[in-house]
Amino acid sequence: MIPAQVQVDIDEKAIRNYIQQQLDECIREKILFIDIEGLVKITNFSKRFLEDAVLSDSRVKMHQRQKSRKRFWFYEPTIEAIKEIVNEW
């Protein structure tokens, strides 16, 4: 029986380039705005609860924008404000 031998050559430069490319792609896909439906999905809170306990808070209101009847919030600062609010409960 012939002993099996496996050899793997790793190109570190290619791996680094691939990782950098993936990171760049993730950064480009960053969310800028979120609406109430998105907040419901990521927080698992009901719309009513969000309205009463979170969206009425001044720390969240300052990131709200409105066009006609559609409301949306800047994603990152709103998420940070929600974390602060929830940590105070």
Summary of the structure (lengths in Angstrom):
residues: 89
radius of gyration: 22.4
end to end distance: 68.8
largest distance: 77.7
contacts: 181
relative contact order: 0.12
helix: 57%
strand: 12%
